[in-house]
Amino acid sequence: MRSIRSVLFTVAAIVLSMAALVFTASLALALAGIAAAVAVGGAIAARLGRRPRHAHARAAYTGREREMRIWNDGRGTIIDL
């Protein structure tokens, strides 16, 4: 009787372990698929996004166009009039 009971418990433990393995693998596969879809969507959105444009200003006090240079040197924005 003890031998049959230990065999049944061993088989039940193996079945539960395999079920846990399949469940974990399916969750990992689903998360990998979601991460891939988000990465592809981000790449497509970045490719279709607007590109930065240079800033230009007009000198209102003289009536003629004058280009104002604006750039960022890493410590702050510099505006060259």
C-alpha positions, -999 to 999 in steps of 0.1 A, spaced: 0 0 0 28 24 8 45 17 -25 13 25 -45 7 57 -25 43 69 -31 41 61 -68 8 81 -70 23 111 -51 53 110 -74 32 109 -105 10 138 -92 41 159 -84 55 153 -118 22 163 -134 19 195 -113 55 204 -121 49 199 -159 17 220 -157 37 248 -139 64 246 -165 39 249 -194 21 278 -177 54 297 -170 66 291 -206 33 304 -221 35 335 -199 71 342 -209 62 337 -246 32 361 -243 53 388 -226 80 384 -252 54 389 -279 40 420 -262 75 435 -258 83 428 -295 51 445 -306 57 476 -284 93 478 -297 82 476 -334 55 502 -328 80 525 -312 104 521 -341 77 528 -366 64 559 -346 99 573 -343 105 568 -381 72 586 -390 77 614 -364 85 649 -373 121 659 -377 135 689 -358 136 722 -377 160 751 -372 146 782 -356 145 815 -375 134 849 -365 127 881 -382 141 914 -370 109 935 -365 127 968 -358 145 970 -392 119 955 -415 144 931 -430 149 894 -424 177 884 -401 186 849 -391 188 843 -354 210 813 -344 198 792 -315 216 761 -302 221 741 -271 257 735 -259 246 710 -232 246 736 -204 218 757 -217 202 773 -248 223 800 -265 205 826 -287 227 846 -309 211 878 -321 
